[in-house]
Amino acid sequence: MKTALMTLVVSIASLHTMTARANDVPQQQLANVKDKVIAWRRDIHQHPELGNRETRTAEMAASHLEQLGIQVERNIAYTGVVGILTGDLPGPTVMLRADMDALPVTEKGDLPFKSTLTTHYRGVDVGIMHACGHDTHVAMLMGAAEVLAGMKKQLRGKVMFVFQPAEEGAPEGEEGGAELMLKQGIFKKHKPEVAFGLHITSGLNTGYLGYRSGPFMASADRFEITIHGEQTHGSTPWNGVDPISAAAQVVTGINHIISRQIDITKEPAIISFGKISGGVRNNIIPEEVEMVGTIRNFDMDNRQRIFDKIKHTATHIAASSGATAEVDIIEGYPVTINNPALTAQMLPSLHKLAGEDKVVVTPKITGAEDFSFYALEIPSLFVFLGATPQDQDASKAASNHSPYFFADEDALHLGTAALTQLTLDYMAQAN
């Protein structure tokens, strides 16, 4: 009995081991693309392109997919590329996403492949730089595509490779990014069961992966408030309506919304004013004051409640002063939510790649990410990839969007493996 039971246990354990090994990324194929990924990254870094203008980057990705025998569709949401790799075995469709756009930032680091490109942006001459690491995202997804295409015969399902423009926002007057790709029907043609994405960060050291189940990154919305008064001489304010005084009261009232009217035990939120302008002279009470600001929050219900409260507060406080308020809420990116069930399901895959001690739960991040639009449609998992050299203090590294932002290229190997491993493991578990 004991012998038979032990044999059964050993057999089951062996089966699990064999299954795990069968799903593992082929190390030789991963090694074969390592130098290519770095070369692609350097090329893209040296030739950055702003949102909705990523023509060179998109063509580079599309041509690579086509050379691998992957079905490709171009020019979605201006420059977006979607590739469909169909495995020889039936199974689910898994989406992998990389964003392609750079930022209007002048690079100040000292890389041999640094960007020297400039552009005229909002009336100012400025450099263009991959200050958020999207160059690495494109290169890693190209590498993952090559590894997975080489496994076509064993692949159990389809992989949807999405190279997305304008994650940092579309140019003024244009739509863009994930929202526009969805609007143009990428999920109507190919609806994936799940989506995986990653973002390189200087906030973690190379070799580390960061994640968080549930709300991970904040929604990001903008508000614009115009207070209309009645212009008069500063010496006789009773002859007009002072929009500056009304605006000051509106600022105080709106700053009380989060602390007094929103249940922040549910999720945190922030309202910040970024600009207030009105008037031209010390002794003239102006006709109007303009105010703009940002709203960050981690709960989609609270998000709408905050919108309503800002409108209510501004209009009623202005009215109490005899002024009127126009309030415009410009919705940006929703909350980025990692599906809890999918996160728990795929956590062993992350542990397998980096080791349990190097897979860390990160704090909530008040920055925003338009991967959130995909996550509203299908279960999704978004992971941070550490990229500060291991001998440096990540807490002191230049952050994403800094002109000194630096991504350790040793991190790209783990990122390429992560995209590939998550795909293979999900397909294996779904079959």
PATORLO-426817 format. One record per residue (C-alpha): residue in one letter; y, z, x. Coordinates in steps of 0.2 Angstrom, whole numbers, padded with zeros to 4 digits, always signed. Layout:
BEGIN
AYZX ...
This chain:
BEGIN
M+0000+0000+0000 K+0012+0005+0013 T+0008-0010+0024 A+0010-0022+0009 L+0026-0014+0004 M+0033-0015+0022 T+0028-0033+0023 L+0037-0036+0007 V+0053-0027+0013 V+0052-0037+0030 S+0050-0053+0020 I+0065-0050+0009 A+0076-0045+0024 S+0070-0061+0033 L+0074-0071+0018 H+0092-0064+0017 T+0094-0067+0036 M+0088-0085+0034 T+0100-0088+0020 A+0115-0080+0029 R+0111-0091+0044 A+0109-0107+0033 N+0126-0104+0026 D+0135-0100+0043 V+0147-0112+0050 P+0138-0123+0064 Q+0145-0116+0080 Q+0144-0132+0089 Q+0153-0142+0076 L+0167-0128+0076 A+0168-0129+0095 N+0169-0147+0094 V+0185-0147+0084 K+0193-0132+0093 D+0204-0142+0105 K+0207-0155+0092 V+0215-0142+0080 I+0226-0136+0094 A+0232-0154+0099 W+0235-0158+0080 R+0245-0142+0079 R+0256-0146+0094 D+0259-0164+0088 I+0265-0158+0070 H+0275-0144+0078 Q+0284-0156+0089 H+0288-0167+0074 P+0292-0155+0059 E+0298-0162+0042 L+0307-0153+0028 G+0300-0151+0010 N+0296-0167+0001 R+0299-0177+0017 E+0283-0174+0026 T+0278-0192+0027 R+0272-0192+0045 T+0262-0176+0043 A+0254-0182+0027 E+0249-0198+0034 M+0241-0189+0049 A+0231-0178+0037 A+0226-0193+0025 S+0221-0204+0039 H+0210-0191+0047 L+0201-0187+0030 E+0198-0206+0027 Q+0191-0208+0045 L+0179-0194+0040 G+0173-0204+0024 I+0183-0192+0012 Q+0190-0200-0004 V+0209-0198-0002 E+0224-0199-0014 R+0242-0200-0007 N+0259-0198-0013 I+0257-0183-0025 A+0272-0173-0028 Y+0281-0185-0016 T+0271-0183+0000 G+0256-0173-0006 V+0238-0178-0001 V+0222-0173-0010 G+0205-0177-0002 I+0188-0175-0011 L+0172-0173+0000 T+0157-0174-0011 G+0141-0166-0004 D+0124-0173-0006 L+0118-0158-0016 P+0125-0152-0033 G+0136-0137-0034 P+0154-0131-0038 T+0171-0138-0032 V+0180-0127-0020 M+0198-0130-0016 L+0206-0127+0001 R+0225-0128+0003 A+0237-0131+0017 D+0256-0132+0016 M+0265-0145+0027 D+0284-0142+0027 A+0295-0135+0040 L+0311-0125+0039 P+0330-0129+0043 V+0329-0117+0059 T+0334-0121+0076 E+0319-0117+0088 K+0324-0104+0102 G+0307-0101+0109 D+0302-0109+0126 L+0286-0119+0121 P+0282-0135+0130 F+0280-0144+0113 K+0295-0136+0105 S+0304-0145+0091 T+0321-0153+0096 L+0324-0162+0080 T+0339-0159+0070 T+0345-0164+0052 H+0361-0162+0041 Y+0356-0149+0029 R+0368-0143+0015 G+0383-0149+0025 V+0378-0141+0041 D+0369-0149+0057 V+0354-0138+0060 G+0337-0139+0069 I+0320-0142+0061 M+0306-0130+0066 H+0289-0125+0060 A+0295-0107+0059 C+0283-0101+0046 G+0267-0109+0054 H+0263-0123+0042 D+0259-0134+0057 T+0244-0123+0060 H+0239-0123+0042 V+0238-0142+0042 A+0229-0142+0059 M+0216-0129+0053 L+0212-0138+0037 M+0210-0154+0046 G+0198-0145+0057 A+0188-0138+0043 A+0187-0155+0034 E+0179-0162+0050 V+0166-0148+0051 L+0162-0149+0032 A+0161-0168+0032 G+0148-0166+0046 M+0138-0156+0034 K+0138-0168+0020 K+0119-0169+0018 Q+0118-0150+0016 L+0134-0147+0006 R+0131-0140-0011 G+0146-0146-0021 K+0163-0154-0018 V+0177-0148-0007 M+0195-0152-0013 F+0207-0153+0002 V+0225-0151-0003 F+0239-0154+0009 Q+0254-0148+0000 P+0273-0152+0002 A+0288-0141-0001 E+0280-0123-0001 E+0297-0117+0006 G+0306-0125-0009 A+0311-0143-0014 P+0327-0150-0009 E+0342-0147-0022 G+0339-0158-0037 E+0321-0161-0034 E+0305-0153-0040 G+0291-0149-0028 G+0277-0139-0021 A+0261-0133-0029 E+0270-0133-0046 L+0274-0151-0046 M+0256-0155-0039 L+0249-0147-0054 K+0261-0155-0066 Q+0256-0172-0059 G+0238-0168-0064 I+0228-0163-0048 F+0218-0151-0058 K+0215-0163-0072 K+0207-0175-0061 H+0197-0162-0051 K+0197-0145-0058 P+0190-0133-0044 E+0181-0117-0048 V+0190-0107-0035 A+0204-0109-0022 F+0205-0102-0005 G+0221-0102+0006 L+0227-0093+0022 H+0243-0090+0030 I+0246-0087+0048 T+0257-0071+0052 S+0264-0063+0067 G+0262-0046+0058 L+0244-0045+0064 N+0236-0048+0081 T+0224-0063+0084 G+0207-0059+0078 Y+0212-0050+0063 L+0212-0055+0045 G+0222-0047+0031 Y+0219-0047+0013 R+0223-0037-0003 S+0214-0038-0020 G+0225-0040-0035 P+0244-0043-0034 F+0247-0047-0016 M+0264-0056-0014 A+0279-0054-0026 S+0286-0066-0038 A+0303-0073-0032 D+0316-0078-0045 R+0335-0080-0044 F+0349-0075-0056 E+0366-0082-0058 I+0379-0072-0068 T+0397-0078-0072 I+0409-0065-0079 H+0423-0074-0088 G+0439-0064-0090 E+0458-0069-0093 Q+0469-0071-0078 T+0484-0061-0076 H+0496-0053-0063 G+0488-0039-0053 S+0503-0028-0058 T+0500-0030-0077 P+0481-0029-0079 W+0483-0025-0098 N+0490-0042-0101 G+0473-0050-0096 V+0454-0046-0095 D+0449-0041-0077 P+0432-0049-0073 I+0431-0040-0056 S+0430-0023-0064 A+0418-0030-0077 A+0407-0037-0063 A+0407-0020-0053 Q+0401-0012-0069 V+0388-0025-0071 V+0381-0023-0053 T+0379-0004-0057 G+0371-0007-0073 I+0358-0020-0066 N+0354-0008-0052 H+0349+0005-0064 I+0336-0007-0073 I+0322-0004-0060 S+0325+0014-0058 R+0328+0018-0077 Q+0320+0005-0088 I+0305-0002-0079 D+0289+0007-0077 I+0287+0006-0058 T+0271+0016-0058 K+0263+0000-0064 E+0270-0011-0050 P+0286-0010-0039 A+0300-0022-0041 I+0317-0026-0033 I+0334-0033-0039 S+0346-0037-0026 F+0363-0045-0026 G+0366-0058-0012 K+0384-0064-0016 I+0399-0060-0027 S+0414-0071-0027 G+0430-0071-0037 G+0449-0073-0035 V+0460-0080-0021 R+0475-0068-0019 N+0478-0050-0018 N+0490-0049-0033 I+0481-0060-0045 I+0467-0055-0057 P+0456-0070-0057 E+0449-0079-0072 E+0431-0077-0067 V+0418-0069-0055 E+0402-0077-0050 M+0387-0066-0044 V+0370-0072-0038 G+0354-0062-0033 T+0335-0061-0031 I+0322-0053-0041 R+0305-0048-0033 N+0291-0040-0043 F+0272-0038-0044 D+0268-0039-0062 M+0270-0054-0073 D+0274-0044-0089 N+0287-0034-0080 R+0294-0050-0073 Q+0299-0056-0091 R+0305-0038-0095 I+0317-0038-0080 F+0323-0055-0085 D+0327-0049-0103 K+0335-0033-0096 I+0347-0042-0084 K+0353-0053-0098 H+0356-0039-0110 T+0364-0028-0097 A+0376-0041-0091 T+0382-0047-0108 H+0384-0030-0116 I+0393-0022-0101 A+0405-0038-0100 A+0408-0037-0118 S+0413-0018-0117 S+0427-0024-0105 G+0433-0038-0116 A+0425-0051-0105 T+0410-0062-0108 A+0395-0065-0096 E+0384-0081-0094 V+0367-0076-0087 D+0355-0089-0080 I+0338-0084-0073 I+0330-0098-0062 E+0312-0094-0061 G+0304-0097-0044 Y+0286-0092-0039 P+0275-0081-0049 V+0266-0066-0042 T+0252-0071-0030 I+0236-0063-0036 N+0220-0062-0027 N+0206-0062-0041 P+0198-0045-0039 A+0180-0051-0042 L+0182-0066-0030 T+0190-0055-0017 A+0175-0043-0018 Q+0163-0057-0018 M+0170-0066-0002 L+0174-0050+0008 P+0157-0050+0017 S+0161-0068+0023 L+0177-0061+0031 H+0168-0047+0039 K+0155-0059+0045 L+0168-0069+0054 A+0180-0056+0061 G+0170-0040+0060 E+0173-0026+0048 D+0185-0017+0059 K+0197-0032+0060 V+0197-0036+0042 V+0212-0025+0035 V+0220-0022+0018 T+0238-0026+0020 P+0252-0018+0010 K+0260-0028-0004 I+0273-0041+0002 T+0289-0044-0006 G+0290-0062+0001 A+0283-0075-0011 E+0271-0090-0009 D+0269-0104-0021 F+0250-0104-0019 S+0253-0092-0034 F+0253-0107-0046 Y+0235-0112-0041 A+0230-0093-0043 L+0237-0093-0061 E+0225-0108-0065 I+0209-0103-0056 P+0202-0088-0047 S+0209-0088-0030 L+0209-0079-0013 F+0224-0079-0001 V+0221-0072+0017 F+0233-0068+0031 L+0228-0074+0049 G+0234-0064+0063 A+0243-0074+0077 T+0251-0062+0089 P+0242-0061+0106 Q+0231-0046+0107 D+0240-0038+0122 Q+0256-0038+0112 D+0263-0026+0098 A+0262-0036+0082 S+0275-0024+0074 K+0288-0030+0087 A+0284-0049+0086 A+0297-0061+0079 S+0293-0063+0061 N+0289-0079+0051 H+0305-0089+0048 S+0313-0082+0065 P+0319-0095+0077 Y+0308-0086+0090 F+0292-0086+0079 F+0277-0089+0090 A+0259-0092+0084 D+0245-0089+0097 E+0234-0104+0097 D+0218-0093+0100 A+0220-0088+0082 L+0217-0106+0075 H+0198-0105+0079 L+0196-0090+0067 G+0207-0098+0054 T+0197-0115+0054 A+0180-0105+0053 A+0187-0094+0039 L+0191-0109+0028 T+0174-0117+0032 Q+0164-0101+0030 L+0172-0096+0013 T+0168-0113+0006 L+0150-0113+0012 D+0147-0095+0006 Y+0154-0098-0011 M+0144-0114-0014 A+0128-0105-0008 Q+0131-0090-0020 A+0136-0102-0035 N+0119-0111-0034 
